[in-house]
Amino acid sequence: MVNLVEPKKGMKICDPTCGSGGLLIESRKYVERHHVNPRDLVLESNYGSLAMCEMNMVLNGIDDFNIEYGEVLSNPKLVEGGKLKTNDRVLARYADVN
């Protein structure tokens, strides 16, 4: 999925259903493989996987990210002036746990 959206330096990348943060980590690696340093990773995380996502980001050497706590699908957290912040790319993977 990351190869399809081709993230670039300076883009804001959001994964509103991030789980462990894998798509954001792969986005970062994609940009790094193209010899640039990504600085704008934007992440919304649901409450069930917040700690795992934070740990995974740090273990992968990523310390410039923004994680918001809460149920982001019904109550978005990355809001500015009463409106949703915009992103250059939004990546999400749905997994039915039932």
ABEGO torsion letter per residue (X at the ends): XAAAAGBBBGBBBBBABAEAGAAAAAAAAAAAAAGBBBABBBBBBBAAAAAAAAAAAAAAGBABBBBBBEBAAABBABBBGGBBBBBABBBBBBBBAX
